[in-house]
Amino acid sequence: MAPAPSFKLPAIYSAFFLFIEPLSAIIGAYYAHFRPLEYLQLTDSASSPTSLSSLPLSTQVTLSQLANLYLLFAINEALILRSTSDLRVWKTLLFGLLLADFGQLYSVKELGISVYWDVRAWNKMDWGNVGFVYAAAAMRLCFLFGVGMGGKRAVSTGVKKGR
């Protein structure tokens, strides 16, 4: 049996890491797998196919694989973080996701440097690929640096665990 946590996880972290971010990953998985043409057109309309029938099979497979990774991301974050009150596990998982945030930001570099700062030009994909990733990375950095955590060693997710 795990030791009793010494404090509750701040609501902002609980809401973001256990609900908002996993849900956003599921939405990304949905678009990548079930709406691949729209996904590609929102990523870069100039280079995307104009019809579903012109979408190469390799691209369809790759987008389904991406959708699978989005689901893995959602499951890992939502379920693993709910299953433990060990701060070390939380920090380890969130550090890995922070590295993935940097990878996500790097992956859009071919769209041009302005994609990182020109929010007026962003479409909903840019808001997800850049804006939301900025927010997620900021949340992870705050968590990893202990902002709002009170300096304790365990977290309470509010989810009761069985014996």
MDTraj code that builds the backbone (N, CA, C; nanometers):
import mdtraj as md
import numpy as np

residues = "MET ALA PRO ALA PRO SER PHE LYS LEU PRO ALA ILE TYR SER ALA PHE PHE LEU PHE ILE GLU PRO LEU SER ALA ILE ILE GLY ALA TYR TYR ALA HIS PHE ARG PRO LEU GLU TYR LEU GLN LEU THR ASP SER ALA SER SER PRO THR SER LEU SER SER LEU PRO LEU SER THR GLN VAL THR LEU SER GLN LEU ALA ASN LEU TYR LEU LEU PHE ALA ILE ASN GLU ALA LEU ILE LEU ARG SER THR SER ASP LEU ARG VAL TRP LYS THR LEU LEU PHE GLY LEU LEU LEU ALA ASP PHE GLY GLN LEU TYR SER VAL LYS GLU LEU GLY ILE SER VAL TYR TRP ASP VAL ARG ALA TRP ASN LYS MET ASP TRP GLY ASN VAL GLY PHE VAL TYR ALA ALA ALA ALA MET ARG LEU CYS PHE LEU PHE GLY VAL GLY MET GLY GLY LYS ARG ALA VAL SER THR GLY VAL LYS LYS GLY ARG".split()
xyz = np.array([
    [0.0841, -0.1178, 0.0000],
    [0.0000, 0.0000, 0.0000],
    [0.0888, 0.1243, 0.0000],
    [0.0561, 0.2180, -0.0847],
    [0.1352, 0.3412, -0.0958],
    [0.1153, 0.4283, 0.0265],
    [0.2205, 0.5007, 0.0678],
    [0.2035, 0.5921, 0.1810],
    [0.1041, 0.7018, 0.1470],
    [0.0386, 0.7521, 0.2490],
    [-0.0589, 0.8594, 0.2277],
    [0.0121, 0.9814, 0.1718],
    [-0.0435, 1.0408, 0.0658],
    [0.0182, 1.1612, 0.0111],
    [0.0146, 1.2742, 0.1125],
    [0.1122, 1.3623, 0.1012],
    [0.1222, 1.4700, 0.1978],
    [0.0418, 1.5937, 0.1596],
    [-0.0116, 1.6012, 0.0373],
    [-0.0965, 1.7130, -0.0024],
    [-0.1688, 1.6787, -0.1316],
    [-0.2677, 1.7566, -0.1658],
    [-0.3412, 1.7377, -0.2912],
    [-0.2679, 1.8051, -0.4067],
    [-0.2782, 1.7422, -0.5208],
    [-0.2237, 1.7990, -0.6433],
    [-0.3014, 1.9260, -0.6751],
    [-0.2331, 2.0371, -0.7034],
    [-0.3053, 2.1590, -0.7403],
    [-0.4030, 2.1332, -0.8558],
    [-0.5201, 2.1934, -0.8473],
    [-0.6281, 2.1690, -0.9428],
    [-0.5865, 2.1949, -1.0871],
    [-0.5036, 2.2949, -1.1104],
    [-0.4633, 2.3270, -1.2477],
    [-0.3844, 2.2122, -1.3095],
    [-0.2963, 2.1497, -1.2324],
    [-0.2203, 2.0351, -1.2836],
    [-0.3122, 1.9158, -1.3054],
    [-0.3981, 1.8900, -1.2093],
    [-0.4916, 1.7788, -1.2214],
    [-0.5786, 1.7954, -1.3457],
    [-0.6364, 1.9114, -1.3651],
    [-0.7228, 1.9363, -1.4806],
    [-0.6450, 1.9203, -1.6106],
    [-0.5275, 1.9789, -1.6162],
    [-0.4525, 1.9779, -1.7414],
    [-0.3975, 1.8398, -1.7753],
    [-0.3233, 1.7783, -1.6819],
    [-0.2555, 1.6525, -1.7109],
    [-0.3481, 1.5309, -1.7124],
    [-0.4550, 1.5351, -1.6366],
    [-0.5422, 1.4179, -1.6286],
    [-0.6641, 1.4256, -1.7205],
    [-0.6990, 1.5458, -1.7668],
    [-0.8200, 1.5598, -1.8475],
    [-0.7974, 1.6355, -1.9788],
    [-0.7532, 1.7599, -1.9705],
    [-0.7444, 1.8457, -2.0896],
    [-0.6461, 1.7903, -2.1920],
    [-0.5247, 1.7615, -2.1483],
    [-0.4243, 1.7161, -2.2444],
    [-0.4555, 1.5782, -2.3026],
    [-0.4962, 1.4799, -2.2214],
    [-0.5343, 1.3518, -2.2827],
    [-0.6499, 1.3663, -2.3832],
    [-0.7476, 1.4503, -2.3513],
    [-0.8582, 1.4719, -2.4440],
    [-0.8086, 1.5356, -2.5739],
    [-0.7179, 1.6316, -2.5630],
    [-0.6655, 1.6949, -2.6846],
    [-0.5890, 1.5939, -2.7702],
    [-0.5190, 1.4998, -2.7068],
    [-0.4468, 1.3971, -2.7823],
    [-0.5450, 1.3036, -2.8535],
    [-0.6562, 1.2734, -2.7887],
    [-0.7586, 1.1895, -2.8520],
    [-0.8197, 1.2619, -2.9721],
    [-0.8408, 1.3908, -2.9599],
    [-0.8923, 1.4700, -3.0733],
    [-0.7915, 1.4673, -3.1884],
    [-0.6629, 1.4840, -3.1564],
    [-0.5596, 1.4749, -3.2595],
    [-0.5585, 1.3384, -3.3266],
    [-0.5761, 1.2319, -3.2479],
    [-0.5816, 1.0965, -3.3040],
    [-0.7003, 1.0814, -3.3980],
    [-0.8133, 1.1357, -3.3575],
    [-0.9331, 1.1298, -3.4414],
    [-0.9067, 1.1953, -3.5771],
    [-0.8525, 1.3163, -3.5766],
    [-0.8273, 1.3867, -3.7024],
    [-0.7221, 1.3160, -3.7868],
    [-0.6156, 1.2687, -3.7249],
    [-0.5101, 1.2022, -3.8012],
    [-0.5616, 1.0744, -3.8677],
    [-0.6472, 0.9994, -3.7990],
    [-0.6938, 0.8717, -3.8540],
    [-0.8215, 0.8839, -3.9376],
    [-0.9195, 0.9558, -3.8862],
    [-1.0497, 0.9594, -3.9525],
    [-1.0709, 1.0787, -4.0462],
    [-0.9898, 1.1809, -4.0338],
    [-1.0014, 1.2999, -4.1199],
    [-0.8633, 1.3383, -4.1733],
    [-0.7944, 1.2427, -4.2359],
    [-0.6554, 1.2667, -4.2763],
    [-0.6375, 1.3813, -4.3757],
    [-0.7307, 1.3959, -4.4661],
    [-0.7168, 1.5045, -4.5644],
    [-0.7234, 1.6403, -4.4951],
    [-0.8207, 1.6562, -4.4061],
    [-0.8313, 1.7823, -4.3323],
    [-0.7078, 1.8047, -4.2455],
    [-0.6594, 1.6983, -4.1833],
    [-0.5387, 1.7061, -4.1004],
    [-0.4217, 1.7609, -4.1833],
    [-0.4026, 1.7049, -4.3015],
    [-0.2914, 1.7489, -4.3868],
    [-0.3125, 1.8897, -4.4403],
    [-0.4340, 1.9217, -4.4797],
    [-0.4608, 2.0555, -4.5322],
    [-0.4409, 2.1623, -4.4258],
    [-0.4766, 2.1326, -4.3024],
    [-0.4543, 2.2283, -4.1940],
    [-0.3067, 2.2392, -4.1580],
    [-0.2319, 2.1309, -4.1788],
    [-0.0881, 2.1351, -4.1511],
    [-0.0172, 2.2232, -4.2523],
    [-0.0452, 2.2016, -4.3815],
    [0.0117, 2.2860, -4.4872],
    [-0.0712, 2.2666, -4.6136],
    [-0.1622, 2.3571, -4.6359],
    [-0.2546, 2.3433, -4.7493],
    [-0.1822, 2.3430, -4.8836],
    [-0.0736, 2.4165, -4.8958],
    [-0.0021, 2.4265, -5.0238],
    [0.0551, 2.2922, -5.0690],
    [0.0947, 2.2071, -4.9751],
    [0.1588, 2.0803, -5.0137],
    [0.0687, 1.9583, -4.9927],
    [-0.0523, 1.9785, -4.9447],
    [-0.1386, 1.8631, -4.9162],
    [-0.2203, 1.8237, -5.0386],
    [-0.2619, 1.6976, -5.0432],
    [-0.3477, 1.6534, -5.1535],
    [-0.4801, 1.7299, -5.1516],
    [-0.5474, 1.7314, -5.2641],
    [-0.6741, 1.8037, -5.2741],
    [-0.7953, 1.7136, -5.2546],
    [-0.7738, 1.5828, -5.2588],
    [-0.8853, 1.4902, -5.2363],
    [-0.8351, 1.3669, -5.1628],
    [-0.9270, 1.2999, -5.0990],
    [-0.8920, 1.1785, -5.0244],
    [-0.8390, 1.0711, -5.1186],
    [-0.8926, 1.0667, -5.2397],
    [-0.8472, 0.9655, -5.3360],
    [-0.7032, 0.9896, -5.3826],
    [-0.6544, 1.1130, -5.3692],
    [-0.5155, 1.1415, -5.4083],
    [-0.4174, 1.1309, -5.2914],
    [-0.4685, 1.0899, -5.1767],
    [-0.3838, 1.0724, -5.0587],
    [-0.3058, 0.9415, -5.0728],
    [-0.1733, 0.9480, -5.0787],
    [-0.0954, 0.8245, -5.0939],
    [-0.1204, 0.7268, -4.9790],
    [-0.1180, 0.5985, -5.0117],
    [-0.1380, 0.4949, -4.9110],
    [-0.0354, 0.5085, -4.7985],
    [0.0888, 0.5415, -4.8331],
    [0.1933, 0.5557, -4.7310],
    [0.1584, 0.6679, -4.6331],
    [0.0971, 0.7736, -4.6819],
    [0.0567, 0.8842, -4.5952],
    [-0.0584, 0.8419, -4.5052],
    [-0.1529, 0.7653, -4.5610],
    [-0.2646, 0.7153, -4.4797],
    [-0.2132, 0.6276, -4.3654],
    [-0.1215, 0.5384, -4.3979],
    [-0.0646, 0.4492, -4.2962],
    [0.0113, 0.5303, -4.1918],
    [0.0903, 0.6255, -4.2367],
    [0.1687, 0.7081, -4.1444],
    [0.0772, 0.7882, -4.0517],
    [-0.0305, 0.8434, -4.1043],
    [-0.1242, 0.9185, -4.0201],
    [-0.1959, 0.8274, -3.9206],
    [-0.2254, 0.7048, -3.9603],
    [-0.2850, 0.6101, -3.8653],
    [-0.1855, 0.5742, -3.7557],
    [-0.0591, 0.5610, -3.7931],
    [0.0442, 0.5358, -3.6919],
    [0.0573, 0.6552, -3.5977],
    [0.0492, 0.7760, -3.6520],
    [0.0524, 0.8961, -3.5694],
    [-0.0665, 0.8965, -3.4736],
    [-0.1842, 0.8619, -3.5253],
    [-0.3038, 0.8550, -3.4403],
    [-0.2827, 0.7561, -3.3265],
    [-0.2212, 0.6439, -3.3568],
    [-0.1917, 0.5441, -3.2543],
    [-0.0989, 0.6014, -3.1467],
    [0.0000, 0.6782, -3.1878],
    [0.0911, 0.7406, -3.0910],
    [0.0196, 0.8464, -3.0069],
    [-0.0709, 0.9214, -3.0684],
    [-0.1522, 1.0161, -2.9907],
    [-0.2333, 0.9423, -2.8837],
    [-0.2892, 0.8269, -2.9216],
    [-0.3651, 0.7482, -2.8229],
    [-0.2744, 0.6967, -2.7119],
    [-0.1565, 0.6501, -2.7484],
    [-0.0593, 0.6062, -2.6478],
    [-0.0259, 0.7199, -2.5525],
    [-0.0037, 0.8369, -2.6073],
    [0.0245, 0.9563, -2.5281],
    [-0.0893, 0.9818, -2.4287],
    [-0.2131, 0.9787, -2.4778],
    [-0.3295, 1.0042, -2.3918],
    [-0.3420, 0.8991, -2.2826],
    [-0.3245, 0.7733, -2.3191],
    [-0.3359, 0.6636, -2.2220],
    [-0.2265, 0.6736, -2.1165],
    [-0.1027, 0.6939, -2.1618],
    [0.0076, 0.7051, -2.0661],
    [-0.0153, 0.8172, -1.9661],
    [-0.0509, 0.9327, -2.0173],
    [-0.0671, 1.0463, -1.9276],
    [-0.1873, 1.0265, -1.8353],
    [-0.3007, 0.9929, -1.8915],
    [-0.4230, 0.9834, -1.8118],
    [-0.4197, 0.8670, -1.7133],
    [-0.3730, 0.7518, -1.7563],
    [-0.3800, 0.6345, -1.6692],
    [-0.2610, 0.6192, -1.5756],
    [-0.1416, 0.6394, -1.6264],
    [-0.0248, 0.6241, -1.5396],
    [-0.0264, 0.7289, -1.4290],
    [-0.0543, 0.8529, -1.4648],
    [-0.0553, 0.9565, -1.3615],
    [-0.1672, 0.9351, -1.2602],
    [-0.2784, 0.8753, -1.3025],
    [-0.3877, 0.8452, -1.2086],
    [-0.3541, 0.7279, -1.1167],
    [-0.2578, 0.6452, -1.1573],
    [-0.2300, 0.5221, -1.0834],
    [-0.1257, 0.5368, -0.9732],
    [-0.0663, 0.6551, -0.9606],
    [0.0401, 0.6690, -0.8620],
    [0.0350, 0.8035, -0.7902],
    [0.0828, 0.8017, -0.6677],
    [0.0999, 0.9258, -0.5926],
    [0.2487, 0.9549, -0.5722],
    [0.3325, 0.8841, -0.6469],
    [0.4774, 0.9004, -0.6370],
    [0.5212, 1.0177, -0.7255],
    [0.5697, 1.1209, -0.6646],
    [0.6118, 1.2407, -0.7366],
    [0.7220, 1.2099, -0.8371],
    [0.8078, 1.1142, -0.8054],
    [0.9163, 1.0774, -0.8968],
    [0.8602, 1.0222, -1.0284],
    [0.7554, 0.9415, -1.0209],
    [0.6926, 0.8880, -1.1419],
    [0.6306, 1.0017, -1.2234],
    [0.5595, 1.0909, -1.1554],
    [0.5006, 1.2064, -1.2241],
    [0.6088, 1.2869, -1.2947],
    [0.7172, 1.3173, -1.2238],
    [0.8232, 1.3988, -1.2832],
    [0.8902, 1.3276, -1.3996],
    [0.9095, 1.1971, -1.3879],
    [0.9731, 1.1212, -1.4953],
    [0.8869, 1.1231, -1.6213],
    [0.7580, 1.0936, -1.6061],
    [0.6687, 1.0935, -1.7218],
    [0.6571, 1.2327, -1.7832],
    [0.6392, 1.3339, -1.6989],
    [0.6228, 1.4695, -1.7513],
    [0.7515, 1.5235, -1.8127],
    [0.8670, 1.4812, -1.7623],
    [0.9928, 1.5199, -1.8257],
    [1.0023, 1.4595, -1.9658],
    [0.9651, 1.3318, -1.9790],
    [0.9636, 1.2686, -2.1113],
    [0.8702, 1.3406, -2.2074],
    [0.7547, 1.3811, -2.1568],
    [0.6600, 1.4549, -2.2411],
    [0.7124, 1.5945, -2.2752],
    [0.7889, 1.6547, -2.1855],
    [0.8501, 1.7845, -2.2155],
    [0.9491, 1.7702, -2.3312],
    [1.0269, 1.6633, -2.3297],
    [1.1177, 1.6389, -2.4425],
    [1.0379, 1.6210, -2.5720],
    [0.9241, 1.5511, -2.5628],
    [0.8383, 1.5341, -2.6806],
    [0.7806, 1.6685, -2.7267],
    [0.7526, 1.7589, -2.6320],
    [0.7065, 1.8936, -2.6689],
    [0.8102, 1.9621, -2.7566],
    [0.9361, 1.9539, -2.7167],
    [1.0419, 2.0158, -2.7961],
    [1.0518, 1.9501, -2.9334],
    [1.0347, 1.8179, -2.9371],
    [1.0341, 1.7475, -3.0650],
    [0.9176, 1.7913, -3.1531],
    [0.8013, 1.8088, -3.0925],
    [0.6839, 1.8554, -3.1664],
    [0.7097, 1.9936, -3.2262],
    [0.7659, 2.0823, -3.1461],
    [0.7964, 2.2170, -3.1957],
    [0.9008, 2.2121, -3.3077],
    [0.9990, 2.1264, -3.2938],
    [1.1010, 2.1123, -3.3976],
    [1.0393, 2.0581, -3.5271],
    [0.9402, 1.9707, -3.5141],
    [0.8812, 1.9057, -3.6320],
    [0.8109, 2.0024, -3.7264],
    [0.7725, 2.1192, -3.6799],
    [0.7025, 2.2144, -3.7666],
    [0.7957, 2.3204, -3.8260],
    [0.9241, 2.3070, -3.8056],
    [1.0208, 2.4081, -3.8501],
    [1.0150, 2.4333, -3.9997],
    [0.9809, 2.3304, -4.0781],
    [0.9757, 2.3456, -4.2240],
    [0.8627, 2.4382, -4.2686],
    [0.7689, 2.4683, -4.1799],
    [0.6604, 2.5607, -4.2129],
    [0.7070, 2.7057, -4.2087],
    [0.8293, 2.7279, -4.1628],
    [0.8858, 2.8625, -4.1559],
    [0.8908, 2.9130, -4.0131],
    [0.9848, 2.9989, -3.9870],
    [1.0089, 3.0494, -3.8517],
    [0.8884, 3.1238, -3.7946],
    [0.8091, 3.1841, -3.8818],
    [0.6940, 3.2614, -3.8333],
    [0.5894, 3.1735, -3.7660],
    [0.5904, 3.0420, -3.7927],
    [0.4924, 2.9545, -3.7293],
    [0.5084, 2.9554, -3.5767],
    [0.6253, 2.9926, -3.5286],
    [0.6506, 2.9929, -3.3845],
    [0.5992, 3.1186, -3.3136],
    [0.5745, 3.2244, -3.3903],
    [0.5377, 3.3490, -3.3221],
    [0.4216, 3.4261, -3.3843],
    [0.3876, 3.4019, -3.5093],
    [0.2844, 3.4813, -3.5762],
    [0.1449, 3.4236, -3.5485],
    [0.0957, 3.4474, -3.4287],
    [-0.0319, 3.3887, -3.3860],
    [-0.1490, 3.4358, -3.4718],
    [-0.1391, 3.5518, -3.5317],
    [-0.2478, 3.6021, -3.6182],
    [-0.2657, 3.5140, -3.7413],
    [-0.1610, 3.4460, -3.7830],
    [-0.1676, 3.3609, -3.9016],
    [-0.2019, 3.2152, -3.8682],
    [-0.2100, 3.1831, -3.7408],
    [-0.2339, 3.0438, -3.7018],
    [-0.3755, 2.9987, -3.7358],
    [-0.3855, 2.8750, -3.7853],
    [-0.5145, 2.8085, -3.7983],
    [-0.5283, 2.7127, -3.6796],
    [-0.6340, 2.6331, -3.6760],
    [-0.6530, 2.5468, -3.5586],
    [-0.5432, 2.4419, -3.5438],
    [-0.4823, 2.3990, -3.6532],
    [-0.3713, 2.3033, -3.6432],
    [-0.2491, 2.3712, -3.5813],
    [-0.2214, 2.4933, -3.6226],
    [-0.1088, 2.5671, -3.5642],
    [-0.1305, 2.5917, -3.4154],
    [-0.2555, 2.6214, -3.3785],
    [-0.2845, 2.6396, -3.2363],
    [-0.2569, 2.5115, -3.1589],
    [-0.2844, 2.3968, -3.2208],
    [-0.2552, 2.2691, -3.1557],
    [-0.1079, 2.2341, -3.1573],
    [-0.0444, 2.2511, -3.2741],
    [0.0960, 2.2123, -3.2900],
    [0.1941, 2.3067, -3.2233],
    [0.1549, 2.4309, -3.2049],
    [0.2474, 2.5284, -3.1475],
    [0.1896, 2.5891, -3.0195],
    [0.0760, 2.6544, -3.0294],
    [0.0188, 2.7223, -2.9130],
    [-0.0089, 2.6297, -2.7960],
    [-0.0762, 2.5185, -2.8227],
    [-0.1070, 2.4241, -2.7144],
    [0.0201, 2.3610, -2.6607],
    [0.1147, 2.3349, -2.7499],
    [0.2422, 2.2751, -2.7064],
    [0.3194, 2.3739, -2.6182],
    [0.3144, 2.5026, -2.6510],
    [0.3752, 2.6027, -2.5625],
    [0.3116, 2.5950, -2.4237],
    [0.1794, 2.5888, -2.4194],
    [0.1085, 2.5821, -2.2908],
    [0.1443, 2.4547, -2.2152],
    [0.1481, 2.3423, -2.2860],
    [0.1808, 2.2144, -2.2217],
    [0.3241, 2.2151, -2.1670],
    [0.4166, 2.2659, -2.2471],
    [0.5562, 2.2725, -2.2018],
    [0.5680, 2.3637, -2.0799],
    [0.4968, 2.4750, -2.0814],
    [0.5002, 2.5663, -1.9664],
    [0.4436, 2.4977, -1.8416],
    [0.3337, 2.4239, -1.8579],
    [0.2754, 2.3503, -1.7439],
    [0.3750, 2.2468, -1.6909],
    [0.4392, 2.1742, -1.7814],
    [0.5359, 2.0725, -1.7390],
    [0.6557, 2.1366, -1.6680],
    [0.7055, 2.2465, -1.7230],
    [0.8175, 2.3150, -1.6585],
    [0.7787, 2.3635, -1.5187],
    [0.6604, 2.4215, -1.5070],
    [0.6143, 2.4659, -1.3744],
    [0.6063, 2.3490, -1.2783],
    [0.5488, 2.2386, -1.3242],
    [0.5385, 2.1204, -1.2383],
    [0.6775, 2.0695, -1.1992],
    [0.7658, 2.0559, -1.2983],
    [0.8994, 2.0024, -1.2711],
    [0.9801, 2.0920, -1.1779],
    [0.9555, 2.2222, -1.1836],
    [1.0241, 2.3147, -1.0935],
    [0.9486, 2.3338, -0.9624],
    [0.8385, 2.2609, -0.9451],
    [0.7677, 2.2614, -0.8177],
    [0.6766, 2.3803, -0.7940],
    [0.6426, 2.4551, -0.8977],
    [0.5553, 2.5712, -0.8805],
    [0.4193, 2.5245, -0.8282],
    [0.3810, 2.5751, -0.7135],
    [0.2528, 2.5410, -0.6537],
    [0.2479, 2.4077, -0.5824],
    [0.3617, 2.3391, -0.5738],
    [0.3632, 2.2043, -0.5171],
    [0.3941, 2.2007, -0.3675],
    [0.4358, 2.3080, -0.3111],
    [0.4623, 2.3101, -0.1678],
    [0.5841, 2.2317, -0.1236],
    [0.6665, 2.1864, -0.2171],
    [0.7909, 2.1180, -0.1809],
    [0.7735, 1.9800, -0.1220],
    [0.6592, 1.9147, -0.1401],
    [0.6366, 1.7810, -0.0830],
    [0.6822, 1.6735, -0.1804],
    [0.6875, 1.5490, -0.1323],
    [0.7402, 1.4392, -0.2110],
    [0.6343, 1.3506, -0.2763],
    [0.5105, 1.3665, -0.2432],
    [0.4056, 1.2829, -0.3031],
    [0.2906, 1.3715, -0.3464],
    [0.2146, 1.3224, -0.4412],
    [0.0984, 1.3969, -0.4872],
    [-0.0264, 1.3129, -0.4687],
    [-0.1367, 1.3785, -0.4499],
    [-0.2647, 1.3102, -0.4459],
    [-0.3416, 1.3521, -0.5692],
    [-0.3811, 1.2540, -0.6486],
    [-0.4548, 1.2825, -0.7718],
    [-0.6037, 1.2934, -0.7460],
    [-0.6454, 1.2603, -0.6250],
    [-0.7878, 1.2608, -0.5944],
    [-0.8553, 1.1308, -0.6364],
    [-0.7798, 1.0379, -0.6995],
    [-0.8331, 0.9101, -0.7408],
    [-0.7966, 0.8086, -0.6341],
    [-0.8984, 0.7387, -0.5823],
    [-0.8731, 0.6390, -0.4778],
    [-0.8220, 0.5109, -0.5403],
    [-0.7206, 0.4530, -0.4764],
    [-0.6635, 0.3288, -0.5243],
    [-0.7128, 0.2139, -0.4370],
    [-0.7326, 0.0986, -0.4999],
    [-0.7715, -0.0214, -0.4253],
    [-0.6529, -0.0819, -0.3554],
    [-0.6800, -0.1815, -0.2717],
    [-0.5706, -0.2467, -0.1975],
    [-0.5030, -0.3506, -0.2781],
])
top = md.Topology()
chain = top.add_chain()
for i, resn in enumerate(residues, 1):
    res = top.add_residue(resn, chain, resSeq=i)
    for name in ("N", "CA", "C"):
        top.add_atom(name, md.element.get_by_symbol(name[0]), res)
traj = md.Trajectory(xyz[None], top)
